[in-house]
Amino acid sequence: MTAILTVKEAASLLKTSRQQVRKMIQSGDLPAVKVGREWRIRADALDDFLTE
């Protein structure tokens, strides 16, 4: 089962701000799904983003 990360968790792993993570999601660079008002990022999608 794949881990699901919040924007805050992804920002911490990427060593950047939550706002920057949201910009990457909006631009389509980082795939994510909106659940209610919050974005969720699959851990494997974050790994793919880092390897590209």
C-alpha distances in whole Angstrom, upper triangle without the diagonal:
4,7,9,13,16,19,21,18,18,22,22,19,22,25,26,27,25,27,27,23,24,27,24,22,26,27,24,23,20,18,17,17,19,18,22,24,21,19,15,14,10,10,10,13,15,15,16,19,20,20,23
4,6,10,13,16,18,15,14,18,18,16,18,21,22,23,21,24,23,19,21,23,21,19,22,23,20,19,16,14,13,14,17,16,20,21,18,16,12,10,7,7,7,10,11,11,13,15,16,17,19
4,7,10,13,14,11,11,15,15,13,16,19,20,20,18,21,21,17,19,21,19,18,21,23,20,19,15,14,13,13,15,15,18,19,16,14,10,9,6,5,8,10,10,11,14,15,16,18,20
4,7,10,12,9,10,13,14,13,15,18,18,18,16,18,18,15,16,19,17,15,18,20,18,17,13,12,10,10,12,11,15,15,12,10,6,6,5,6,9,10,10,12,14,15,16,18,20
4,7,8,6,6,10,10,10,12,14,15,14,12,15,15,12,13,16,15,13,16,18,17,16,12,12,10,11,12,12,15,14,11,9,6,5,6,6,10,10,9,12,14,14,15,18,19
4,5,5,6,9,10,11,12,14,13,12,10,12,13,10,11,14,14,12,15,17,17,16,13,12,10,10,10,10,12,12,8,6,5,6,9,10,13,13,11,14,17,16,17,20,21
4,6,5,6,9,10,10,12,10,9,6,9,10,7,7,11,11,10,12,15,15,14,11,12,9,11,11,12,13,12,8,6,7,7,11,11,14,13,11,15,16,14,15,19,20
4,6,5,6,9,10,10,9,8,6,9,11,8,10,13,13,13,16,18,18,17,14,15,13,14,14,15,16,14,10,10,10,10,13,13,16,15,13,16,18,17,17,20,22
4,5,5,6,9,10,10,10,9,12,13,10,12,15,14,14,17,19,18,17,14,15,13,15,15,15,17,16,12,11,10,9,11,10,14,14,11,13,16,15,15,18,20
4,5,5,6,8,9,9,8,11,10,7,10,13,11,11,15,16,15,13,10,12,11,13,14,16,18,16,13,10,9,8,9,8,12,11,8,11,13,11,11,15,16
4,5,5,6,5,5,5,9,8,6,9,11,11,12,15,16,16,14,12,14,13,16,16,18,19,17,14,12,12,11,13,12,15,14,11,13,15,13,13,16,17
4,5,5,6,8,8,12,11,10,13,15,14,15,18,20,20,17,15,17,16,18,19,20,22,20,16,15,14,13,15,13,16,15,12,14,17,15,14,17,19
4,6,8,10,11,14,13,11,14,16,14,15,19,19,19,16,14,16,15,18,19,21,23,21,18,16,14,12,13,10,13,13,9,10,14,12,11,14,16
4,5,8,10,12,10,9,12,13,12,13,17,17,16,14,12,15,15,18,20,21,24,22,18,16,15,12,14,12,14,13,9,10,13,10,9,12,14
4,7,10,12,10,10,14,15,14,16,19,19,19,16,15,18,18,21,22,23,25,23,20,18,17,16,17,15,17,17,13,14,16,14,12,16,17
4,7,8,7,7,11,11,11,13,16,16,17,15,14,17,17,20,20,22,23,21,18,16,16,15,17,16,18,17,13,15,17,14,13,17,18
4,5,5,7,9,10,11,13,14,16,17,15,14,17,16,19,18,20,21,18,15,14,15,15,18,17,20,18,15,18,19,16,16,20,20
4,5,5,6,9,10,11,12,14,15,15,13,15,14,15,15,16,17,14,12,11,12,12,16,16,19,17,14,17,19,16,17,20,21
4,5,5,6,9,10,11,12,14,14,13,15,14,16,15,17,18,15,13,12,14,14,18,18,21,18,16,19,20,17,18,21,21
4,5,5,6,9,10,11,12,11,11,14,14,16,16,19,20,17,15,13,15,14,17,17,19,16,14,17,17,14,15,18,18
4,5,5,6,9,10,11,10,8,11,10,13,13,16,18,15,12,10,11,10,13,14,16,13,11,14,15,12,13,16,16
4,5,5,6,9,10,10,9,10,9,11,11,14,15,12,10,8,10,11,14,16,17,14,13,17,17,14,16,19,18
4,5,5,6,9,9,9,11,11,14,14,17,18,16,14,12,14,13,16,18,19,16,14,18,17,14,16,19,17
4,6,5,6,5,5,8,10,13,14,17,19,17,15,12,13,11,14,15,16,12,11,14,14,10,12,15,14
4,6,5,6,5,6,6,9,10,14,16,14,12,9,10,9,12,14,15,11,11,14,14,11,14,17,15
4,5,8,8,9,9,11,11,15,16,14,13,10,13,12,16,18,18,15,15,18,17,14,17,20,18
4,6,8,9,11,13,14,18,20,18,17,14,15,14,17,18,19,15,15,18,16,13,16,18,16
4,5,6,9,11,13,17,19,18,16,13,14,12,14,16,16,12,12,15,13,11,14,16,14
4,6,10,13,15,19,21,20,17,14,14,12,13,14,14,10,10,12,10,7,11,12,10
4,6,10,13,16,18,17,15,11,11,8,10,11,11,7,7,10,9,6,10,12,11
4,7,10,13,16,16,14,10,9,7,8,10,10,7,8,11,10,9,12,14,13
4,7,10,13,13,10,6,6,5,7,10,11,8,9,13,12,11,15,17,16
4,6,10,10,8,6,5,7,9,12,13,11,13,16,16,15,18,20,20
4,6,7,6,4,6,9,12,15,17,14,15,19,19,18,21,23,23
4,6,5,6,7,10,13,16,18,16,17,21,21,21,23,26,26
4,6,8,10,14,16,19,22,20,21,24,25,24,26,29,29
4,7,10,13,17,19,22,20,20,24,24,23,25,28,28
4,7,10,13,16,19,17,17,20,21,20,22,25,25
4,7,10,13,15,13,13,17,18,16,18,21,21
4,7,9,12,11,11,14,15,15,17,19,20
4,6,9,7,7,10,12,11,13,16,16
4,5,5,6,9,10,11,13,15,16
4,5,5,6,9,10,11,13,15
4,5,5,6,9,10,11,12
4,5,5,6,9,10,11
4,5,5,6,9,10
4,5,5,6,9
4,5,5,6
4,6,5
4,6
4
